[in-house]
Amino acid sequence: MPPKLLKLDLQSKPQSTPEDQFLMLNLFSEKIDPSVVNLTIYKTALSNIMLEALSSDKQTSTSNIIIPESPSQNGQSRQVSDFNSILSPRSVMSPFFQQSPRCFQQQQPDQTQILSRVAPVRELKTVEIPVKASDPDEIDIINSVCDSYSQGITIHTLGLHPAFTKSQNLSKRLGRTQFDAEEELRIVNDVIFEGVFGLPGFLAWTALPLALAYFGKEFSVETIAEQLLTHGEIVQQIFTQQNSKKFLLTPLMLKKWYNEFFEQKTIHERLFNVIKQPNSDRITIDDLQRICQVLLRLHPGLSFLQDTPQFQSLYSQTISYRILFESDTNFKGYLNSHDLKKIHSSTGTEYSPDSTHFHQKVGGLLDSLWQSQFEQDINKNLKCFSYEHFYVFYVSFWELDLDHDKQLTLFDLERYAQNSLSKLAIRRTFDALLALRTRQPQLYECVYMEKNNEQKPTPDQLKSFLDSNSQYLFYPDFIRFLIFLENPDLDVSVHFWFEICDLDCDGCINFSDFKTFFNLQRDRMEANGSDILETGDVWCQLIDFYKRSKTDQVIRRIDILKSQARGNIFSVMLHYQRLQQFDQKDPYTIRNFLALEKTLWEKFCRRQYDQQVQGAQGEGF
């Protein structure tokens, strides 16, 4: 039987599973016209049918047992109990939180606005400071703090704003936090970090101890950096109000800190200097974990993990790896200040401009940090810190790791998404992940320590350990794999899958590369009795879609990066389930404007989490 010519809809993205489509057909029948469905009725009906489906008797999987699910699923309240005395009243991490400052704004469109837009975008406002220019108001506030607290300040120092008029000027010009004249503020968190530096106040809990070590002589930066991860004795004293007076930030230290790390710096350079160690030129995985440790101790949305330190550690590791792997486009194994300007959207990666004023799209690390400070539900922080996204990472790994030795073989990885990736694709992916691990051994210290009684390895020990386990993937490898596969529009994902598909390593995907992979897809179509796509016709469609000029018949990396649907070529070549979904339109995933999740990755995590917490085996994509 000759192959049937089918036209792939490459302008769209495979956004729904067969289960989603079956659900919608049951709900609305095959004659559904999403444009005339009342969204309120639609949302209510969908909720009812999902509730009925999920409440049916099903065998509970081990995923429900191994890791706690987020309490936000059941609307449980989350209250801070142990840290009331150390939290800023302006933060959601405090029981006294009232409202978000003006530097963080999120507008929800009404239903009329939703219906009038095909792709609604919520924006957060983050304002750049002028580059290479000292700000006189900032300097005046720093000097006023030094004059008002000549003996020095601690992380707990409270008082009125020492330069209220100057703070109003900064708020009007640069969108900084607005304060009341008679409001009692935490000088470090509120006045200095939010008012002067333009950064979330909770970052002071990691940055101030490091600054005390860097400018003082009592202890080393390395010691404090390590103790911030383990909440060691010195850090406990700094954080304890009764003992914190031993650790004063003097006026001289404050001025040096501002002059060296914040004056004449853009907002992303300031963030970079706050997260990294003061004596370093890069952000490492440990630096990111320190931020996560603060969130775990202070954020009400994570307080349910206080009695499960093993899952606190897993959350911290997972989120840190996620931030690193999504932002590290060049596979360096660390981040620089330029990486912090990246904004991940459904069309790929953009960069924040170094301008005086701009509205930044949701997705930057800085906006995620602000959202963590002023959003009580951690699961609404979809770009970085969502607990539900962590849950999806770990449970997906657990489900593949049948013997639960915390490592995956090639055959374990093949089972992901019901064996949707071909054996050739999985083999090359497995080898590529191992190659990246060889280039970045420092990222696997936690794996070594977990398997060796928490003993910190030397570089030689770590190299030997990784070499002796070259037949396995560890949890960090799987995090990278899941990000690349389920978030294919990221720059880093495009770079990774391009290397997988470029079989002859000539810097382009030619017809020979495509035919080798696509013939494996055709074999599965034939075995499943599906309509078979003609290889040459699909290749011509890809050329027409990705090539603006027809000067050659190859697809280069830059062609994919310039596209509005970057990952589609890899779905066609590598992922059988996605190939089957191109012509299937699902109103739930395409036209559900009321849903918080907008990108492929966010929808994948929403679907996976709902399945996993209900005891259903994860379906992959």
BALUMLUM-678557 format. One record per residue (C-alpha): residue number from 1; residue in three letters; chain; x negated, y, z. Coordinates in steps of 0.1 Angstrom, whole numbers, padded with zeros to 4 digits. Layout:
N
NUM/ALA/A/X/Y/Z $
...
% end
This chain:
621
1/MET/A/0000/0000/0000 $
2/PRO/A/-0016/0033/-0010 $
3/PRO/A/-0023/0058/0017 $
4/LYS/A/0005/0083/0024 $
5/LEU/A/-0005/0120/0020 $
6/LEU/A/0004/0139/0051 $
7/LYS/A/-0003/0175/0058 $
8/LEU/A/-0019/0182/0092 $
9/ASP/A/-0007/0214/0110 $
10/LEU/A/-0042/0226/0119 $
11/GLN/A/-0028/0260/0130 $
12/SER/A/-0013/0244/0160 $
13/LYS/A/-0028/0223/0187 $
14/PRO/A/-0019/0189/0200 $
15/GLN/A/-0003/0200/0232 $
16/SER/A/0021/0172/0241 $
17/THR/A/0020/0136/0250 $
18/PRO/A/0046/0110/0237 $
19/GLU/A/0060/0110/0272 $
20/ASP/A/0067/0147/0271 $
21/GLN/A/0084/0144/0237 $
22/PHE/A/0106/0115/0248 $
23/LEU/A/0116/0135/0279 $
24/MET/A/0126/0164/0257 $
25/LEU/A/0146/0143/0232 $
26/ASN/A/0165/0128/0261 $
27/LEU/A/0172/0163/0274 $
28/PHE/A/0182/0182/0243 $
29/SER/A/0184/0155/0215 $
30/GLU/A/0164/0157/0183 $
31/LYS/A/0184/0187/0170 $
32/ILE/A/0169/0210/0196 $
33/ASP/A/0162/0246/0185 $
34/PRO/A/0139/0260/0211 $
35/SER/A/0145/0296/0200 $
36/VAL/A/0182/0295/0211 $
37/VAL/A/0177/0276/0244 $
38/ASN/A/0184/0298/0274 $
39/LEU/A/0152/0297/0294 $
40/THR/A/0169/0296/0327 $
41/ILE/A/0191/0267/0318 $
42/TYR/A/0162/0250/0301 $
43/LYS/A/0140/0254/0332 $
44/THR/A/0167/0241/0355 $
45/ALA/A/0176/0211/0333 $
46/LEU/A/0140/0202/0329 $
47/SER/A/0134/0204/0367 $
48/ASN/A/0164/0181/0373 $
49/ILE/A/0154/0155/0349 $
50/MET/A/0117/0155/0361 $
51/LEU/A/0129/0152/0397 $
52/GLU/A/0151/0122/0387 $
53/ALA/A/0123/0106/0368 $
54/LEU/A/0097/0111/0395 $
55/SER/A/0120/0100/0423 $
56/SER/A/0125/0065/0408 $
57/ASP/A/0109/0035/0424 $
58/LYS/A/0074/0031/0411 $
59/GLN/A/0044/0012/0424 $
60/THR/A/0021/0036/0442 $
61/SER/A/-0014/0037/0429 $
62/THR/A/-0046/0040/0450 $
63/SER/A/-0049/0077/0440 $
64/ASN/A/-0023/0087/0466 $
65/ILE/A/-0044/0070/0493 $
66/ILE/A/-0079/0081/0486 $
67/ILE/A/-0074/0119/0486 $
68/PRO/A/-0049/0143/0501 $
69/GLU/A/-0026/0161/0477 $
70/SER/A/-0020/0198/0479 $
71/PRO/A/0007/0209/0504 $
72/SER/A/0019/0235/0479 $
73/GLN/A/0037/0207/0461 $
74/ASN/A/0062/0204/0489 $
75/GLY/A/0063/0240/0499 $
76/GLN/A/0045/0234/0531 $
77/SER/A/0032/0265/0549 $
78/ARG/A/-0005/0270/0554 $
79/GLN/A/-0016/0291/0583 $
80/VAL/A/-0051/0301/0595 $
81/SER/A/-0056/0290/0631 $
82/ASP/A/-0093/0291/0639 $
83/PHE/A/-0106/0321/0620 $
84/ASN/A/-0083/0350/0628 $
85/SER/A/-0110/0370/0646 $
86/ILE/A/-0133/0371/0617 $
87/LEU/A/-0110/0379/0588 $
88/SER/A/-0103/0412/0572 $
89/PRO/A/-0066/0423/0577 $
90/ARG/A/-0066/0433/0540 $
91/SER/A/-0072/0397/0528 $
92/VAL/A/-0048/0369/0523 $
93/MET/A/-0074/0349/0543 $
94/SER/A/-0060/0369/0573 $
95/PRO/A/-0026/0365/0590 $
96/PHE/A/-0024/0403/0589 $
97/PHE/A/-0025/0405/0551 $
98/GLN/A/0001/0429/0538 $
99/GLN/A/-0006/0436/0501 $
100/SER/A/-0032/0434/0475 $
101/PRO/A/-0054/0464/0469 $
102/ARG/A/-0052/0484/0437 $
103/CYS/A/-0083/0469/0423 $
104/PHE/A/-0064/0436/0418 $
105/GLN/A/-0031/0439/0399 $
106/GLN/A/-0010/0412/0383 $
107/GLN/A/0022/0421/0365 $
108/GLN/A/0048/0394/0359 $
109/PRO/A/0068/0401/0326 $
110/ASP/A/0106/0400/0329 $
111/GLN/A/0126/0376/0308 $
112/THR/A/0132/0402/0280 $
113/GLN/A/0095/0408/0277 $
114/ILE/A/0089/0370/0277 $
115/LEU/A/0113/0365/0248 $
116/SER/A/0098/0393/0228 $
117/ARG/A/0063/0378/0229 $
118/VAL/A/0050/0346/0213 $
119/ALA/A/0019/0343/0235 $
120/PRO/A/0023/0363/0268 $
121/VAL/A/-0009/0373/0285 $
122/ARG/A/-0012/0383/0321 $
123/GLU/A/-0041/0407/0328 $
124/LEU/A/-0061/0415/0358 $
125/LYS/A/-0077/0449/0361 $
126/THR/A/-0115/0450/0368 $
127/VAL/A/-0134/0482/0362 $
128/GLU/A/-0170/0485/0351 $
129/ILE/A/-0192/0512/0366 $
130/PRO/A/-0213/0532/0342 $
131/VAL/A/-0246/0515/0333 $
132/LYS/A/-0279/0529/0345 $
133/ALA/A/-0263/0558/0364 $
134/SER/A/-0264/0563/0402 $
135/ASP/A/-0230/0571/0416 $
136/PRO/A/-0232/0600/0441 $
137/ASP/A/-0200/0589/0459 $
138/GLU/A/-0214/0554/0465 $
139/ILE/A/-0247/0569/0478 $
140/ASP/A/-0228/0593/0501 $
141/ILE/A/-0207/0564/0516 $
142/ILE/A/-0239/0543/0523 $
143/ASN/A/-0255/0573/0539 $
144/SER/A/-0224/0580/0560 $
145/VAL/A/-0223/0544/0572 $
146/CYS/A/-0260/0547/0582 $
147/ASP/A/-0254/0580/0601 $
148/SER/A/-0223/0567/0619 $
149/TYR/A/-0239/0534/0629 $
150/SER/A/-0275/0543/0635 $
151/GLN/A/-0281/0512/0656 $
152/GLY/A/-0270/0489/0628 $
153/ILE/A/-0239/0469/0619 $
154/THR/A/-0229/0433/0621 $
155/ILE/A/-0204/0413/0600 $
156/HIS/A/-0178/0420/0628 $
157/THR/A/-0183/0458/0631 $
158/LEU/A/-0149/0476/0630 $
159/GLY/A/-0142/0513/0626 $
160/LEU/A/-0125/0541/0606 $
161/HIS/A/-0139/0548/0572 $
162/PRO/A/-0169/0571/0577 $
163/ALA/A/-0164/0589/0543 $
164/PHE/A/-0127/0587/0535 $
165/THR/A/-0127/0614/0508 $
166/LYS/A/-0156/0598/0489 $
167/SER/A/-0137/0565/0490 $
168/GLN/A/-0107/0581/0475 $
169/ASN/A/-0128/0594/0447 $
170/LEU/A/-0142/0559/0440 $
171/SER/A/-0107/0545/0440 $
172/LYS/A/-0094/0570/0415 $
173/ARG/A/-0125/0568/0392 $
174/LEU/A/-0134/0531/0394 $
175/GLY/A/-0103/0513/0407 $
176/ARG/A/-0119/0505/0441 $
177/THR/A/-0098/0495/0471 $
178/GLN/A/-0077/0523/0486 $
179/PHE/A/-0079/0527/0523 $
180/ASP/A/-0057/0547/0548 $
181/ALA/A/-0074/0574/0567 $
182/GLU/A/-0064/0559/0601 $
183/GLU/A/-0069/0523/0592 $
184/GLU/A/-0094/0502/0612 $
185/LEU/A/-0117/0485/0587 $
186/ARG/A/-0144/0460/0588 $
187/ILE/A/-0174/0480/0577 $
188/VAL/A/-0193/0453/0558 $
189/ASN/A/-0163/0435/0542 $
190/ASP/A/-0141/0465/0534 $
191/VAL/A/-0161/0497/0533 $
192/ILE/A/-0193/0483/0518 $
193/PHE/A/-0183/0453/0497 $
194/GLU/A/-0149/0463/0485 $
195/GLY/A/-0153/0501/0486 $
196/VAL/A/-0189/0506/0474 $
197/PHE/A/-0200/0474/0457 $
198/GLY/A/-0166/0468/0441 $
199/LEU/A/-0167/0431/0450 $
200/PRO/A/-0144/0408/0471 $
201/GLY/A/-0150/0414/0508 $
202/PHE/A/-0152/0377/0517 $
203/LEU/A/-0184/0374/0497 $
204/ALA/A/-0201/0392/0526 $
205/TRP/A/-0200/0360/0546 $
206/THR/A/-0226/0345/0523 $
207/ALA/A/-0244/0376/0512 $
208/LEU/A/-0251/0394/0545 $
209/PRO/A/-0269/0364/0562 $
210/LEU/A/-0292/0362/0531 $
211/ALA/A/-0298/0399/0532 $
212/LEU/A/-0307/0398/0569 $
213/ALA/A/-0333/0370/0561 $
214/TYR/A/-0346/0388/0530 $
215/PHE/A/-0352/0422/0547 $
216/GLY/A/-0359/0410/0582 $
217/LYS/A/-0387/0388/0596 $
218/GLU/A/-0368/0365/0619 $
219/PHE/A/-0362/0336/0595 $
220/SER/A/-0367/0327/0558 $
221/VAL/A/-0341/0331/0530 $
222/GLU/A/-0344/0293/0523 $
223/THR/A/-0335/0285/0559 $
224/ILE/A/-0304/0307/0558 $
225/ALA/A/-0294/0294/0524 $
226/GLU/A/-0295/0258/0537 $
227/GLN/A/-0277/0266/0569 $
228/LEU/A/-0249/0284/0550 $
229/LEU/A/-0242/0251/0533 $
230/THR/A/-0243/0231/0565 $
231/HIS/A/-0230/0258/0589 $
232/GLY/A/-0262/0256/0609 $
233/GLU/A/-0270/0270/0643 $
234/ILE/A/-0284/0304/0631 $
235/VAL/A/-0254/0310/0608 $
236/GLN/A/-0230/0300/0636 $
237/GLN/A/-0246/0327/0658 $
238/ILE/A/-0243/0353/0630 $
239/PHE/A/-0206/0344/0625 $
240/THR/A/-0198/0344/0663 $
241/GLN/A/-0188/0378/0675 $
242/GLN/A/-0205/0375/0709 $
243/ASN/A/-0239/0366/0694 $
244/SER/A/-0238/0386/0662 $
245/LYS/A/-0254/0417/0678 $
246/LYS/A/-0287/0398/0676 $
247/PHE/A/-0284/0400/0638 $
248/LEU/A/-0280/0437/0630 $
249/LEU/A/-0281/0452/0595 $
250/THR/A/-0301/0483/0602 $
251/PRO/A/-0296/0516/0582 $
252/LEU/A/-0330/0511/0566 $
253/MET/A/-0321/0475/0555 $
254/LEU/A/-0287/0487/0542 $
255/LYS/A/-0303/0514/0521 $
256/LYS/A/-0329/0490/0507 $
257/TRP/A/-0302/0464/0500 $
258/TYR/A/-0282/0490/0480 $
259/ASN/A/-0311/0505/0462 $
260/GLU/A/-0326/0471/0451 $
261/PHE/A/-0295/0451/0442 $
262/PHE/A/-0266/0475/0435 $
263/GLU/A/-0276/0510/0425 $
264/GLN/A/-0274/0515/0387 $
265/LYS/A/-0260/0479/0382 $
266/THR/A/-0229/0468/0364 $
267/ILE/A/-0202/0450/0383 $
268/HIS/A/-0213/0416/0369 $
269/GLU/A/-0250/0423/0378 $
270/ARG/A/-0238/0431/0413 $
271/LEU/A/-0219/0399/0415 $
272/PHE/A/-0249/0380/0403 $
273/ASN/A/-0271/0396/0430 $
274/VAL/A/-0246/0387/0457 $
275/ILE/A/-0242/0351/0447 $
276/LYS/A/-0278/0342/0441 $
277/GLN/A/-0306/0341/0467 $
278/PRO/A/-0323/0376/0470 $
279/ASN/A/-0357/0362/0460 $
280/SER/A/-0343/0342/0430 $
281/ASP/A/-0336/0351/0394 $
282/ARG/A/-0308/0327/0388 $
283/ILE/A/-0276/0313/0403 $
284/THR/A/-0280/0276/0412 $
285/ILE/A/-0255/0249/0420 $
286/ASP/A/-0262/0255/0457 $
287/ASP/A/-0254/0292/0454 $
288/LEU/A/-0220/0283/0440 $
289/GLN/A/-0214/0258/0467 $
290/ARG/A/-0220/0284/0494 $
291/ILE/A/-0191/0304/0479 $
292/CYS/A/-0169/0273/0480 $
293/GLN/A/-0179/0266/0516 $
294/VAL/A/-0166/0301/0526 $
295/LEU/A/-0133/0295/0509 $
296/LEU/A/-0130/0262/0526 $
297/ARG/A/-0134/0278/0560 $
298/LEU/A/-0113/0309/0554 $
299/HIS/A/-0087/0304/0528 $
300/PRO/A/-0052/0293/0541 $
301/GLY/A/-0046/0273/0509 $
302/LEU/A/-0074/0250/0518 $
303/SER/A/-0068/0248/0556 $
304/PHE/A/-0052/0213/0552 $
305/LEU/A/-0087/0200/0545 $
306/GLN/A/-0102/0211/0578 $
307/ASP/A/-0099/0176/0593 $
308/THR/A/-0113/0158/0562 $
309/PRO/A/-0150/0170/0558 $
310/GLN/A/-0156/0144/0531 $
311/PHE/A/-0131/0160/0509 $
312/GLN/A/-0143/0195/0517 $
313/SER/A/-0177/0184/0504 $
314/LEU/A/-0161/0169/0473 $
315/TYR/A/-0141/0200/0466 $
316/SER/A/-0171/0222/0470 $
317/GLN/A/-0192/0201/0447 $
318/THR/A/-0165/0197/0420 $
319/ILE/A/-0156/0234/0418 $
320/SER/A/-0193/0244/0417 $
321/TYR/A/-0200/0220/0389 $
322/ARG/A/-0170/0232/0370 $
323/ILE/A/-0180/0269/0372 $
324/LEU/A/-0216/0260/0361 $
325/PHE/A/-0206/0236/0333 $
326/GLU/A/-0180/0260/0318 $
327/SER/A/-0203/0291/0319 $
328/ASP/A/-0237/0275/0311 $
329/THR/A/-0234/0276/0273 $
330/ASN/A/-0270/0269/0267 $
331/PHE/A/-0272/0239/0290 $
332/LYS/A/-0299/0256/0313 $
333/GLY/A/-0286/0241/0345 $
334/TYR/A/-0282/0275/0361 $
335/LEU/A/-0265/0308/0355 $
336/ASN/A/-0278/0343/0347 $
337/SER/A/-0260/0377/0350 $
338/HIS/A/-0249/0375/0313 $
339/ASP/A/-0231/0342/0320 $
340/LEU/A/-0209/0359/0346 $
341/LYS/A/-0194/0382/0320 $
342/LYS/A/-0178/0353/0301 $
343/ILE/A/-0141/0352/0298 $
344/HIS/A/-0126/0318/0288 $
345/SER/A/-0093/0320/0269 $
346/SER/A/-0073/0297/0246 $
347/THR/A/-0094/0310/0217 $
348/GLY/A/-0128/0304/0232 $
349/THR/A/-0153/0325/0251 $
350/GLU/A/-0155/0363/0251 $
351/TYR/A/-0178/0387/0270 $
352/SER/A/-0168/0417/0292 $
353/PRO/A/-0181/0449/0277 $
354/ASP/A/-0204/0471/0298 $
355/SER/A/-0181/0501/0296 $
356/THR/A/-0167/0525/0322 $
357/HIS/A/-0131/0512/0321 $
358/PHE/A/-0116/0481/0307 $
359/HIS/A/-0088/0456/0313 $
360/GLN/A/-0104/0422/0316 $
361/LYS/A/-0084/0391/0306 $
362/VAL/A/-0078/0364/0332 $
363/GLY/A/-0107/0340/0332 $
364/GLY/A/-0138/0358/0344 $
365/LEU/A/-0154/0344/0376 $
366/LEU/A/-0151/0379/0392 $
367/ASP/A/-0113/0380/0387 $
368/SER/A/-0110/0344/0401 $
369/LEU/A/-0129/0355/0432 $
370/TRP/A/-0105/0385/0436 $
371/GLN/A/-0076/0362/0431 $
372/SER/A/-0089/0339/0458 $
373/GLN/A/-0090/0368/0483 $
374/PHE/A/-0055/0381/0476 $
375/GLU/A/-0035/0350/0465 $
376/GLN/A/-0022/0327/0492 $
377/ASP/A/-0016/0297/0469 $
378/ILE/A/-0051/0285/0459 $
379/ASN/A/-0034/0264/0431 $
380/LYS/A/-0025/0296/0412 $
381/ASN/A/-0062/0302/0407 $
382/LEU/A/-0063/0281/0375 $
383/LYS/A/-0096/0293/0362 $
384/CYS/A/-0119/0281/0390 $
385/PHE/A/-0107/0272/0425 $
386/SER/A/-0074/0253/0421 $
387/TYR/A/-0073/0224/0445 $
388/GLU/A/-0050/0206/0421 $
389/HIS/A/-0076/0208/0394 $
390/PHE/A/-0101/0193/0417 $
391/TYR/A/-0077/0165/0425 $
392/VAL/A/-0074/0158/0387 $
393/PHE/A/-0112/0156/0384 $
394/TYR/A/-0118/0133/0413 $
395/VAL/A/-0088/0110/0409 $
396/SER/A/-0095/0106/0371 $
397/PHE/A/-0130/0095/0380 $
398/TRP/A/-0117/0072/0407 $
399/GLU/A/-0092/0055/0383 $
400/LEU/A/-0120/0047/0359 $
401/ASP/A/-0144/0035/0386 $
402/LEU/A/-0127/0002/0393 $
403/ASP/A/-0154/-0012/0417 $
404/HIS/A/-0156/0023/0434 $
405/ASP/A/-0194/0024/0434 $
406/LYS/A/-0192/0060/0424 $
407/GLN/A/-0208/0054/0390 $
408/LEU/A/-0194/0047/0355 $
409/THR/A/-0206/0023/0329 $
410/LEU/A/-0201/0028/0292 $
411/PHE/A/-0172/0003/0293 $
412/ASP/A/-0156/0023/0322 $
413/LEU/A/-0158/0055/0301 $
414/GLU/A/-0143/0038/0271 $
415/ARG/A/-0110/0032/0290 $
416/TYR/A/-0104/0070/0294 $
417/ALA/A/-0072/0082/0278 $
418/GLN/A/-0062/0047/0269 $
419/ASN/A/-0093/0041/0248 $
420/SER/A/-0085/0071/0225 $
421/LEU/A/-0121/0078/0217 $
422/SER/A/-0137/0055/0192 $
423/LYS/A/-0166/0033/0203 $
424/LEU/A/-0190/0053/0182 $
425/ALA/A/-0178/0086/0198 $
426/ILE/A/-0180/0071/0233 $
427/ARG/A/-0215/0057/0227 $
428/ARG/A/-0229/0090/0214 $
429/THR/A/-0211/0109/0242 $
430/PHE/A/-0225/0086/0268 $
431/ASP/A/-0261/0091/0255 $
432/ALA/A/-0256/0129/0252 $
433/LEU/A/-0245/0131/0288 $
434/LEU/A/-0276/0111/0299 $
435/ALA/A/-0298/0134/0278 $
436/LEU/A/-0284/0165/0295 $
437/ARG/A/-0289/0149/0329 $
438/THR/A/-0326/0143/0320 $
439/ARG/A/-0329/0180/0312 $
440/GLN/A/-0312/0191/0345 $
441/PRO/A/-0323/0167/0372 $
442/GLN/A/-0319/0194/0399 $
443/LEU/A/-0281/0191/0396 $
444/TYR/A/-0282/0155/0409 $
445/GLU/A/-0298/0160/0443 $
446/CYS/A/-0264/0155/0459 $
447/VAL/A/-0260/0121/0442 $
448/TYR/A/-0294/0110/0454 $
449/MET/A/-0287/0121/0489 $
450/GLU/A/-0254/0104/0490 $
451/LYS/A/-0270/0071/0481 $
452/ASN/A/-0301/0076/0503 $
453/ASN/A/-0287/0086/0538 $
454/GLU/A/-0287/0123/0530 $
455/GLN/A/-0325/0123/0525 $
456/LYS/A/-0336/0152/0503 $
457/PRO/A/-0356/0139/0473 $
458/THR/A/-0389/0152/0459 $
459/PRO/A/-0389/0159/0422 $
460/ASP/A/-0407/0126/0415 $
461/GLN/A/-0382/0107/0436 $
462/LEU/A/-0353/0123/0419 $
463/LYS/A/-0367/0116/0384 $
464/SER/A/-0374/0080/0393 $
465/PHE/A/-0338/0076/0407 $
466/LEU/A/-0322/0090/0376 $
467/ASP/A/-0344/0069/0353 $
468/SER/A/-0335/0038/0371 $
469/ASN/A/-0298/0045/0367 $
470/SER/A/-0298/0054/0330 $
471/GLN/A/-0270/0028/0324 $
472/TYR/A/-0246/0048/0346 $
473/LEU/A/-0228/0081/0346 $
474/PHE/A/-0224/0098/0380 $
475/TYR/A/-0195/0121/0391 $
476/PRO/A/-0212/0153/0379 $
477/ASP/A/-0216/0137/0345 $
478/PHE/A/-0179/0129/0344 $
479/ILE/A/-0170/0165/0354 $
480/ARG/A/-0189/0177/0324 $
481/PHE/A/-0173/0151/0302 $
482/LEU/A/-0137/0160/0313 $
483/ILE/A/-0143/0197/0308 $
484/PHE/A/-0157/0192/0273 $
485/LEU/A/-0130/0168/0262 $
486/GLU/A/-0099/0184/0277 $
487/ASN/A/-0110/0221/0273 $
488/PRO/A/-0124/0218/0237 $
489/ASP/A/-0122/0255/0228 $
490/LEU/A/-0149/0266/0252 $
491/ASP/A/-0182/0276/0236 $
492/VAL/A/-0200/0249/0255 $
493/SER/A/-0175/0223/0244 $
494/VAL/A/-0180/0233/0208 $
495/HIS/A/-0218/0230/0211 $
496/PHE/A/-0215/0196/0227 $
497/TRP/A/-0190/0180/0203 $
498/PHE/A/-0208/0195/0173 $
499/GLU/A/-0239/0176/0182 $
500/ILE/A/-0219/0144/0187 $
501/CYS/A/-0203/0148/0152 $
502/ASP/A/-0235/0158/0134 $
503/LEU/A/-0248/0123/0127 $
504/ASP/A/-0277/0132/0104 $
505/CYS/A/-0287/0162/0126 $
506/ASP/A/-0288/0186/0096 $
507/GLY/A/-0270/0214/0115 $
508/CYS/A/-0236/0209/0098 $
509/ILE/A/-0207/0185/0096 $
510/ASN/A/-0206/0172/0061 $
511/PHE/A/-0183/0148/0044 $
512/SER/A/-0205/0118/0053 $
513/ASP/A/-0204/0127/0090 $
514/PHE/A/-0166/0132/0088 $
515/LYS/A/-0160/0100/0069 $
516/THR/A/-0179/0078/0093 $
517/PHE/A/-0158/0090/0123 $
518/PHE/A/-0125/0093/0105 $
519/ASN/A/-0126/0058/0090 $
520/LEU/A/-0125/0046/0126 $
521/GLN/A/-0094/0066/0131 $
522/ARG/A/-0078/0051/0099 $
523/ASP/A/-0085/0016/0112 $
524/ARG/A/-0065/0024/0143 $
525/MET/A/-0037/0039/0123 $
526/GLU/A/-0035/0007/0102 $
527/ALA/A/-0037/-0015/0133 $
528/ASN/A/-0008/0004/0149 $
529/GLY/A/0013/0005/0118 $
530/SER/A/0011/0043/0116 $
531/ASP/A/0011/0064/0084 $
532/ILE/A/-0024/0064/0071 $
533/LEU/A/-0041/0097/0063 $
534/GLU/A/-0063/0099/0032 $
535/THR/A/-0099/0108/0043 $
536/GLY/A/-0106/0131/0014 $
537/ASP/A/-0073/0150/0018 $
538/VAL/A/-0079/0156/0055 $
539/TRP/A/-0115/0168/0048 $
540/CYS/A/-0102/0193/0022 $
541/GLN/A/-0077/0206/0048 $
542/LEU/A/-0105/0210/0073 $
543/ILE/A/-0126/0229/0048 $
544/ASP/A/-0097/0252/0039 $
545/PHE/A/-0090/0259/0075 $
546/TYR/A/-0125/0265/0088 $
547/LYS/A/-0143/0280/0057 $
548/ARG/A/-0135/0316/0047 $
549/SER/A/-0156/0311/0016 $
550/LYS/A/-0159/0280/-0004 $
551/THR/A/-0196/0284/-0013 $
552/ASP/A/-0203/0250/0002 $
553/GLN/A/-0184/0219/0014 $
554/VAL/A/-0198/0216/0049 $
555/ILE/A/-0186/0230/0083 $
556/ARG/A/-0212/0248/0104 $
557/ARG/A/-0211/0255/0141 $
558/ILE/A/-0205/0292/0134 $
559/ASP/A/-0174/0283/0113 $
560/ILE/A/-0159/0265/0143 $
561/LEU/A/-0168/0292/0168 $
562/LYS/A/-0150/0319/0146 $
563/SER/A/-0119/0298/0144 $
564/GLN/A/-0087/0303/0165 $
565/ALA/A/-0083/0266/0170 $
566/ARG/A/-0118/0254/0176 $
567/GLY/A/-0113/0220/0190 $
568/ASN/A/-0090/0207/0163 $
569/ILE/A/-0118/0193/0141 $
570/PHE/A/-0131/0172/0169 $
571/SER/A/-0096/0160/0177 $
572/VAL/A/-0092/0148/0141 $
573/MET/A/-0125/0131/0141 $
574/LEU/A/-0128/0116/0175 $
575/HIS/A/-0095/0115/0195 $
576/TYR/A/-0068/0091/0182 $
577/GLN/A/-0040/0103/0205 $
578/ARG/A/-0045/0140/0196 $
579/LEU/A/-0047/0131/0159 $
580/GLN/A/-0012/0116/0162 $
581/GLN/A/0001/0147/0180 $
582/PHE/A/-0006/0174/0154 $
583/ASP/A/0028/0173/0137 $
584/GLN/A/0047/0169/0169 $
585/LYS/A/0062/0201/0183 $
586/ASP/A/0072/0200/0220 $
587/PRO/A/0093/0230/0233 $
588/TYR/A/0082/0222/0268 $
589/THR/A/0045/0229/0261 $
590/ILE/A/0048/0254/0233 $
591/ARG/A/0077/0277/0243 $
592/ASN/A/0078/0273/0281 $
593/PHE/A/0069/0310/0287 $
594/LEU/A/0078/0307/0324 $
595/ALA/A/0051/0282/0331 $
596/LEU/A/0019/0294/0348 $
597/GLU/A/-0002/0271/0327 $
598/LYS/A/-0011/0285/0292 $
599/THR/A/-0042/0268/0279 $
600/LEU/A/-0048/0232/0269 $
601/TRP/A/-0068/0226/0300 $
602/GLU/A/-0042/0241/0324 $
603/LYS/A/-0014/0220/0308 $
604/PHE/A/-0035/0189/0309 $
605/CYS/A/-0042/0194/0347 $
606/ARG/A/-0005/0201/0354 $
607/ARG/A/0006/0169/0337 $
608/GLN/A/-0022/0148/0352 $
609/TYR/A/-0017/0161/0387 $
610/ASP/A/0021/0154/0386 $
611/GLN/A/0015/0119/0374 $
612/GLN/A/-0013/0111/0399 $
613/VAL/A/0005/0123/0430 $
614/GLN/A/0035/0103/0421 $
615/GLY/A/0014/0072/0418 $
616/ALA/A/0015/0069/0381 $
617/GLN/A/-0017/0059/0363 $
618/GLY/A/-0032/0090/0346 $
619/GLU/A/-0027/0089/0308 $
620/GLY/A/-0057/0111/0298 $
621/PHE/A/-0045/0136/0272 $
% end
